[in-house]
Structure formats: C-alpha cells, structure tokens
Amino acid sequence: MSLRTKIVLFVLLVSSVFTGTSWLVQRLIVLPEFVQLERREAVADLSRGTQALMRDAEFVATMAQDYAAWDDSYHYIVDGNPTFEKTNLIPPTLINLRLNLLLFVMSDGGVRWGQILDAKGEPMPGAAEVIAGLARADHPLIAHAGPTSKKAGVIQTPLGPLLVGSAAITSSDQESPVRGAVVMGRFVDAAMVAELTERTRVALAIHSVSAVPDAERFVLTQLEMPDSSWSDASSPDTMRSYRVVRDIFGAPALLVRTDSPRVVSARGQHAANLAVLMGLVSGLALLVVMWAALSLMIARPLERMTKHAVRVGASNDLSDKLCPTSQDEIGVLGREFDRMMDRLAQSRSELVQAAHVAGSAEVAASVLHNVGNVLNSVGVSVGLVTETIAHSEVASLGMISDLLRKHEHDLQGFLAHDERGRHLPAFLMELGPQLLAENEHAREELKTLAGSVEHIRQIVQAHQAYGQAHPWLEEVDAAVVVDQALLLVVDSFQRHGIRVERNFAALDRVRIDPNRTVQILTNLLANATRAIVETGRDSGCIGIELASTVVAGEQRLCVRVRDDGVGIPPENLERIFAPGFTTRPDGHGIGLHSAANLTAEMGGTLTGASEGPGTGAVFTLQLPVRPAARGARGDGDSA
C-alpha cells in the first residue's frame, strides 16, 4: 500500500470518526433528551386527562351531596313520598343532570328508588342486576360514616364502567341521623371521552380493563404500581401514554391512553440530521484540504525518495544521487541518504575483501582445530606404545641368553641340576605368550597411529586441493563436494556426539565452483555444530540434504543443512548474514557473512530459517549449475 493511499485512508478515517462521533452524540445524547421532553409532556397530558375524569366523578359526588342534603330527599327516604317521585325522579331529571344512574338506598340496603337510563332516557336492560349489586348495607357507596360523608370514583358494571358519586342522606342542617345514601353515576362511554378530549385538548382513549384491545393488553403488566404511567415511543409519529384508574375497591378499572404527536422529536431528528450532514460536509472538506497538504509536503517527497531507493537497490549503482532541494526534515533525510550511499560504496570493496580474508581464516582455524584433535589421538597412541616398550619382558631374553652362554659346556647338567636351570623351561613357556601379546598390542597401537597420520594427511590434502580461491567451474560430483566439507569437520562431530544424517538424491555431475562451495558448507556445518553445543546436551543431529531444483526456469543445486540446536529468534533472522553480527561472546560475526558473500559471487542464494529459540535451524544453499557435458574430462574453465 502506497503512502499516498495510507494518507487518504487516514484522512478518511479521521473524517469518519468525526462524523460518527457527531452522529453518536446526536443519537445517544441529543435525541434522547428530545424524547424525554416528549415523554414528560405526554405524561403531563395523561395526568390532565385523568384528573379531568376524576373531577367529573367529584362533580357527580357533589351533585349527589346536594340531593342528599335536601330535606325533601330526607323525608322521601323515610316515608317514600310518591309526590317526590313524580316530581323529581323522572327521566328528564337524569337527562338534565347528564346522569345514567340515580339511586336512593336506605341504610339497611333497601332500595327506595333506582333507575339506569341511556342517553335518550330509556331504561337499560340489566339495570336491575346493577342496582341489586350496589344496594348492600356494606357497599362503600352506601355505608357512610357521618352526615357530611361523600364518596367519588369508578365502578365496573356489566353495562360498562361508571363514574359514581354518593353522599349520606340527612337533613339540610346535617344534624339528623344518616338515613341512607344517594348514588349518581355516568357511563364512561364514547360521548364522555369525546367531551373530555374537547375540554382538555388531549387525545384521550378510555377502555375498561376487561375490554382493552389485544394489541394493548401488554400495557397492563407495565402498570402494576398504583398511579404509575408508561409511554410507548416505538411509533415515529405518535407517543402513547397509559395509566390505570382504579375503582372504589382499589382494583384496576379503566385504562386511560393519550396520543401525543411527536412534533418535538421530529424537530430534534431534523436538527440532528442537519448536524450530521454539516459534519459530513466539513469532514469531506477537511479530507480534501488534508490530502492536498499532506500529498504536497510529505507524500510526493517520500514517494520520490522511495523510488530512488528502489532504483539504487535494483541497479546496485551506489553513485546514483537523489540531490534533494527542500530544507525540511525530508530534505535533510535525502541528503543524508546520498552521503550514506557514498560511505557505503567506499566501504563495500573493503568489506568484501575483509570477508574473504576472514572466511579463509575461519576455514584455516577449522583445519588447525581438526588436525589438533587428530594429533591428540596420535599422542595417546605414541604414549601407549612407549609404555608397552618400557615395561616389555624382552630384557628377560638377554638374561636367559647370558645364563645359557655361561653354561653352554654343560647345558644338560645346568638344566637338570641347577636351580635356575630347572625353572628356565617353565619361564620360557610363560614368556613366549606374554611377548606375543605385547607385540600384538604394539601393532594395534601402531595401526591406530598410522590411521591418525593418514587422517591428518587427508585433511591437509583436502585443504591443499580446495584452499585455492580461483573462479573456475569444474565438472564434479556434488555428493563428493559435500563429503569433502563433512570430512573437514568430522572430528568436531565425534567430539560432541553429533550424528550426521545424509539424504543425497542421485544427481548427474554438474559444473560448479567446488572451492567456494566447500568453504560455504564448512561454515554452515561449523555453525550448526556450535548451535548444538550451546544447548548443553551430550548429543545432537545434523541433517544434510542434496537435491536439484528449478528456480525461475534455471537449474539449481540445492543443499540444506538442518540442526536441532538452540534455534534463532525471529528478530535475528534478517541479521544473521550481516557483517559482525553474532550472539556468542567469543564470536566475530564473519562466518555466515563470508558464506553469503561467496554465494552471491556465484550467483546463488543462501537463506536461514527457524521457528524460534529451541527449535533448531535450517540453512538452504542454492547454486546455479550447468550440467557436465557427456564425455567431458572435468577441466576447469573461467566462471
């Protein structure tokens, strides 16, 4: 991803965060405040409608008190004056008072007079059952504690909910005993709801709790607490608020609902959308300005510097200069880059030469170390032979010869009668096998000594053959070249208990530079040996694989050296071939760097891989090869 693209994405991200933050503020803070304001107004409307309903009940109770404190009503409840009935208890009276129920009940619950009429003044079917349910001495509307007692509320009837009011019947001076009660009531019907809506300017709907529509029955579970209210804001156009009105027994009787248009939240939504839109426009403007500024001041100069670095890396031409003209930090960086290329070009030749010398020194040190190990075994063998000769019984043969020479004139008598002569045959019989054992032991040690000397000769001969750094391709057997590298470090393997696993594919003879190849492999094998030794184990395993592969259409020789040593941390994988890089206190950081340089000179690749500390490592060497011509003699030619 280019820097220019990253800048655009960054500015887009900033703009998106700005716009998203503005949107979240509107959604999570501003709009909820508008909704809460609407909810408060809706609850206020609901309270106003409910209060208007209960004021009507109070008004009905007040009318009942007026009738109950009338002396004519008092005499009527006592003696049942028929004139009072004909004059006052007639349908026009209920219609004028806008009542549906009028009931005179005596203190013992007996009904003196009672009727339930509809809006047209006609008796309603089922009225007798409703009156019978009210005419009880213990009914709250009938049982009054004193002359001034007055009650108002709602009751449920089979004919529908009623707003009722009742008062104790007494004389006008309220000094006579209570003789009964006057009960008045109005049905809570559509006409009453329409009147309440007109009066309060609030859209009201009132349902008996037994007749609540199915779609709204869930509201009853939200209103279990007395005098609680609940608002439904799910509709974007209307907020519905609910409250339960309880009857005179304290049981839910009516569900009151108000419908409030959501004008406030609509305006808030419009304002929020406008704010988000303005934020989006501002973000886009900021995007354009920031993109132009960052592109001019940063992206273009860095893009030019990046192309220059890529060009230098691809062409390997360290003389190519960037020559920046700006005086800012990027210009300073460009000029420092040019100076760094000058210093790098100057040190490159010195570094390559130093790497060659260091690589040769490491190979020579390896040879001396291996020869020294063999010389240790030579010293041991020489010491054993010397000790065998020093303690040999050969001197006893001289003593026997002297005795025989002294008694040669009477040898038979000496052997028969002389004490020493009689023991001489037995002594000779014991001496013979002992001398043979000493001779055999000396021969074995001399054979070991000869093998060690031959091993030294082979090591020296191998390095004489491959110690000349010449740029010549030779027809060789790749397996033989790998074995020569193994021979140079085999004593290190034996000393540290390292097992070698060879996996060589059958390959044709190829034309490569065997000298450089042996130097590279010797470095890799020595590095693998040190990695195993650093684990602290008494043994280890190095696997070496030989195969042929094709890379980009080019035939290549592939050699892999795998070890089960300490492994390589991920942060060091890209630095292991750098000059001077080492993780050992006694290391010089030359071996792998020298191997990488030799590989590059032959046009090959050398890579290292590891899964981390304690997992070992594998180094892969790939060299371009040319198959040997059939019948070729193997003479070297210039690379």
N, C-alpha and C positions, 0 to 999 in steps of 0.2 A: 504494500500500500504506500503510495507516494505521500510526501509531506504535504503537498497541496490538498490531497484528499483528506488527510488527517485534520488539516486546519478547517476545511469545510465541515467535516463531521463534528469537530469540536464546537464550532460556532453554532451548528445545528443543534447540538446537544444543549449548549447554553440557552439558546432561544427556546428550545422545547422545555427545558427546566423552568425558565421564566414564565412561559405561557402556562405550563402545567401547574406551577405554583399559584399563579393568578386564578386559574380555574378551580383549584382545590380550595383556595381561600373563599372564593365566591360560593362554592358548593357546601363547604363544611362550616363556614362561619357566617357569611352574609345572608345567604338564602335561608338557613335555619332560623336566623333572627326574624326574618320576614314571616316565616311560617309560625313562629311562636307568637308574633304580634297578631297574626290572623287567628291563631288558636285562642288567645286571650279575648279578642273581640267576639269570637264565636261563642265562647263560654259566657261572656257578658250578655250577648243576645239571648242565649239559652236561659240565663238567670232572669232576664227581663220577662221572657215569655212565661217561665214557670211562676214567677211572682205575680204576673197578671192573672194566671189561672187560679192561684191561691187567693188573690184578692177577690176574685169573683166568688170563691167559696166563703170568704169572710163577709162579703156583701149579702150572700144568701143567709148566713147566720145572723146578720144584723136585721134583715127583714123578718126572720123567724123570731128574733127577740122582740121586735116591735109588735108582732101579733101576739106573742106570749105574754107581754106585759099589758095587754088591752083587757079592761075589766069585762067586756062582753065575752072575750075568749075564756076568761077565768070562769064566768058563770056558765058558759056553754060546756066546758069540760066537766062542771059539777052536775048540771041538771039536763044537759042535752037539749037546749032550747032549739026547737025546729025553726023558729024565725031566724035565728042566727045562720042556720044552714042555708035557708032560702035566699037570705040577703047577701051573705058573704062567700059562702062556699059553693061557688058556681064556676063553670069553665071560664067565663070572661075574666074572673079574678086571677086565675093561673096564667091566662094569656097575657094580661096586662103586666103581671109581675114577671113574665118570661120564665115561669116555672113549669116543670113537668111533674113534680111531686109535691103534694101538700098533705100532711098527716097530723091529726090530733090524737095523741095517745095518752091514756090515763097512767097514773103512777104504777098501777099493778100490771101494766102491759096491755090492757084492753083498748081496742081501737074505738074512739068516739066517731071519727070520720077520717076517711082517707081515699085519695084517688091519684092515679098516674095517667096523665093525658099526653098526647103527642102535640106537635107544634100547631095542629089545627084545632086542638081542644077535644079530640076524640079519645075515648078510653083505649088504653093499650092492652092487648091480650097478655095474660101472665101477670098483670098488676097485682092480683090478689096474693100470689105467692111472694112477690117482693115485699108487700105490706106486712104479710104474716112473718117474714123473716126479720123485719125491723121491730115489730110490736112485741118486744120482750122487755120485761122489767129490768133485766141486767144488761140490756144493749147500751153501749156507750152513748148513743144518741138519745136514749130515753132516760137513763139514770143520771139525774143532775143533783149535785150536792147542795145547791142553795138557790135562792131566787134569782141571783144575778148570773147563774151559770149559762155559758154559751159555748157551743162547740161547732167547728167547721172542718171539712176535709173531703175525702173521696171515699166512695164505697163501690165495690163491684156488685153488680146485679145481673141476673140472667138477661135483662133487657139492655145492658150496657153500663158503662161507668157513669156514676152520678157525682156531681159536686153537691154536697149536702151541708146544711147548717141547721142546728137545733138550739132551742132555748127552753128554759124552765117556765112553765105556765104559773103565773102568780098575779096578784092584783097590781094595779098601776103604781101603788105606793111601795110595792115589793116587800110588804110586811106580812102578807098572807102566806100560809104554807104552800109548798110546791104541790100542785095537783096533777101534773103530767108534763107533756112536752109537745112543742110544735116542731115538726120536721119539714123542711123545704128542700127541694133538690132540682138541679138542672142536669140534663144529659150532656155528657161531653161528646157532642156529635160534630159533624162537618160544619154546621152553621156556627157553633160556638168557636171552633178552630179558626174559621174564616174571620169571625169578629175579632178574635184575639190577634190574628195576623194584621188586620187593618189597624187595630188600636196600637199595637206595639211596633209596627213596621218591621216585623221579624217574620220570616217564612217559617211557620210552625206546622208540625205534623204530630198528632197525638194518637197513640194506639193503646188499647187495653193490653196488658201484658199477656193475656191469653189469646190475643188476636194480632200479635206482632208478625209482620211478614217473615217468611222463612229466611230471606236474604239478610235480615237484620236481627235474627234471634241470637246470634253470637254476641251481640252487644250486651245482652243481659248478664253474661258472665263477666264482662268488664266493669259492671256497675253493682257489684255486690255490697260495697260500702255505702251507708246512708249518705245522702247529699253529695255523692260523687258524680263527676261528669267525665265524659270520654269523647274525644274528637277523632274523626276519621279523615285524614288528609290524603287518602290514596287517589282521589279524583283531582285532576289538574284544574278543574273549573269550579268545583263546589266543595266546601268543607262542611261536613255534617257533624253536629254535636248532639250528644244524647244525655238525658238524665231521667232517672226513675223517680216518680212521685208515689209515695206510699199512702195506703189508705188509713182510716182511723184506727185500724188494728195494728199498724206498723208493717203490713205486708205490701210487697210491690203491687201497684195498681195500674199506673199509667207509664208509658214510655214516651217522653217528650223529645222531639227532634227539631233542630233548627238547621236550615240550609243557608249557608252564607257564601256569596260569590267570592272567589279568591282573587279579588282585584289587587290586593297588596302584594301577594306573591307573584302575580303576573307582572306587575311593575318591577318587582325585585328581580325576577327572571330576565326581564328585558334589560334592566341595568347591568346584571351580571354578564349577559351575553355581549352587551356593548363593551364592557370592561375587558372581557376575554378577547374580543375582536381587536380592540385597540392594543392589547398586549401582543397579539399575534402580528399585527401590522408593525408594531415597534420592534418585535423580535426579528421580523424579516428585514426591516431597515437596518437594524444592528448587524444582522448577518451579512448584508451587502457591504456595509462600511468596514466591519472587521475583516471580512475576506479580502477586500481590496487592500487594506492597510497591511495585513499580515503577509499577503502574497507579495506586495511590493518590497516590504522591509525584510522579510525572513525567507519566504518560500523560494523566490527566484534566486537570491544569492546562494542559498543552501543547495538548490537544485543544480546550479552551475558548478558549485564545489563538488557535489556528489558525482556528476557526470565526469568531471576532471579526474576524481579519484578512481572511478571505474575505468576510465580510459588508460590511466597510468598502470593500474593493476592488470589490465588486459594486454597492453603493449609492452609492459616491463621497461618502459622508457622513462627513467628517472630524471631525464633532462627536460621533460615537458613541464612548463611552469603555468601556474594559474594567474599570477600577476593581478591581484585584486586592487581596486582603486578606492573603495569605501574606507572610511576611518572608524567605523563602528567595530563591535566585537567580532562580527563575521569577517570583516576585512582583516583584522588582526589575526584571526584564525587562519585565513587563506595565506597570508604572508608567512606565518609560522609553518604552515604546511609545505610551502615552497622551500623554506630553509631546512625543514626536516628531510625533504627529498634529496637536497644537496648532501646533507650529512649521511643519509642512508646510502647514496651512491658511492660516497667516499669509503664508507666502512664495509661495503659489500665485498669488494675484492679482498680486503684484509681478513674478513670473517671467513670467506670460503677457503683461503689458504690456511688460516688457523685451524679450521675444521678438519682439513685434510691432514695436517700435521698431528692434530690431537687424535684423530681416528687411528692413524698409523701408530702413535704412541700407545694407545689403548690396546691395539692388537699385539704390539710388541710386549706390553706388560702381561697380556694374557699368555703369550708364548713362554715368557720367563717364569710366570707362575706355574704353568703346566710342567715345564721342564724341571722346576724346583721340586714339584710334587713327585715326579719320577725319580729324581736324584735322592729323595728321602728313602724310597724303596731300595735304590742301589746301595745307599749307605747301610741299610739294615742287612741286606744280603752279604755285603763285604764283611760286616761285623760278625755275622754268624759263621762265615767260612773261616775267618781269623780265629774265632773262639774254638771252632772244631779242630783246627790245626794245632792250637796251643794246648789242647787237652788230649791230643791223639796218643794212642798207645804204640805208635811207630817206633818211639825211642826204646821200647822194650825189645824190639827185634835186634837192636845194636847190642844190648846187654846179653841176649841169647847167643849172638854171634861170637862175642868175646869169650863166653864160657866154653862154647864148642871148640874155639880155636885153641884155648889153653889145654883142653883135654883131648885133642884130636889124636894123640898117640895111644890113648886108652879110652876111646869113646864108649866102648861097650861096658867097661867096668865103671866108668863115670855114671852112665845111665842106670847101671844096675845097683851100685853100692853107695854112690854119693847121694846125700840127702837132697841137694839141689837137682841133681841129675834125674832122680826118680820122679820129681814133680814137673820136670821140664815137658814131657809129652802132654800132660793134662793142661799145663799152662798154654802150650801152643794150640791145643784144641779150643780153648776159650778165647784166645787172642784172635784166631782167624775170623770168626763171625763178627767180632767187635770191629776189626779193621774193615771188614766188608761193609758194615752199617755206617761207619764213619765216611767211607768212600762214597756210598750211595747218598748220604746226606749232603756231602760237599758237592756232588754232581747236581743234585736238585737245586741247591742254592746258586750254583754257577749258571744253571739253566735259567733260573729266575733273573739273575743278574744280566745274562745275555738278552733276555726278553726286555728288560728295562732299558738297556742300552739301545736295543733295536727300536723301542718306542720313542726314545729321545731322537734317534736318527730320523724316524718318520716325521716327528713334529717339525724338526729343523728342515727336513727336506720339503715338507708341505709348505712351510713359510718361505723357503727359497723359491718354490715354484710360483706361489701366489703373492709374494711380497713386492713384486714389481708392479707399480701402478702405471699401466700402459693402456691407452684407449684402443684396444684391439678386440674385435669379435672373434670368437673361436667356436669351432664345432665341438660341442661337449655333450656328455650325458648329464642331464640336470640332476639326476639322483646322485651321481658321483660328486658333483659340486657340493650338494647338501651334506653328503657324508664327510667330505673334507672339512667343512665347517664344524660338524659334530666332533670330528677327531681332535680339533684344536681345544675343545672344552670338555672332553670326555672325563678327564681326571677330576674336574670340579663336580661333575655328576656323581662320580663314585664316592668322592669325599663327603658329599652332603646327602647321600642316599637318594638321589633323584633318578626316577625311572623315565626312560625315553620311549615314547610310542610313535613309531613311524607308520605313516599311511601314504605311500607313494603310488600314484597312478602310473600305469605303463605309458611312457611318453617316448616319442621319437627324439633323436638327437637334435639339438637346437643350437643356434648361433647367438651367444651372449658374451658378455664380458665376465669371465669366471672370477677374475681377481677382485673386482668391486663387489660381485655377488657374495663371495666368501667373506669379505670384510663386513658387509651388511649383516649377513646371517650370524657371524661371530658376535657382533654387537647385540643382536636380538637375543641370542642364546645366553650370553653373559648376563643381560638384563633380566631375563626370565629366571636364571639361577639365583640372582640376588633377591628377586621378589619372593622366591620360595624360602630362602634362608631367613628373610626378615619376618616370616610367620612364626619362627621359633620351633617349627616341627622338625622331626628327625628324618622326614622323607617328603617326597613330592613327586609330581609328574609333569613332564614337558611333552606335549604332543606337537609333532611337526608333520605337516601335510604338504604334498606336492601334487599339483594338478595343472591343467591347461584350461584357459577360459578365453572368451571373446568379449572385448570391450569396444563398443563403437565400431564394430567391424574389424578390429585389429586383434590378431592372435597374441595372447599374453601368457607368460609363465607366472603361476600363482603359487606362492609359498606362504603357509600360515604357521606361526609359532604360537602355541597356546600353553599357558601355565596356570597352575592352581595356587598362585602366590597371593600377596596382600591386596592386589587389585589397585585400581586408580580411581580417586574421587572424580565425580563429574566435572568439577571446576578445573581440574588439571588436564583433562583430555585434550584441550586445544593448545596446551602449553608444553606438552612433553617433548616436542621436537624443537622448541625454542633454544637458542644457544644459552648455556649457563644455567638452564633450569634443572634443578634436582631436588629431591626430597630426602636425600641421605646426607648426614653430616660430613662424610668423607667423599662425597661425590663432586664431580666437576661440571656436570651437565653438558658433556661433549659427545658421548657415545651415540645417543639417538639422533642428535643434531647432525653428526657426521654421517650416520646412516641415511638420514633424509637427504642430505646434500648429494651423496653418492647415487642415491636412487634418482634424484632429479637430473643428474648428469646423464644417466642412461635413459631418460625419458619415461621413467616408470612412476609408480605411486607407492607410498608407504603410509599405512594408516594404523591407528591403535584404537581398541575398543575395550570397554569394561563396564560391568553393571554396577560397579561401586566397590568400596572397601571390602576385602574379604572374599571377593568373588573371582579373583584371578583376572587375567587379561589375555587378549589375542592381538597379535600384530600381523598384518597382511601385506606382503610384498608382491607387487605385480610389475613384471618387466616385459616390454615389447620384445618379441623374438622373431627370428627368421628361420624357418625350417632348414636343416642342413641339406645340401644337395646330395643326391644319391651318388655314391662312389667318391665323395669328397674326401680329401686326405686330412682335413682338420686344420689346415694352415690358418693363421690369424690374418685378418685384414683390418684396415683402418676403419674406426667407427665414424 
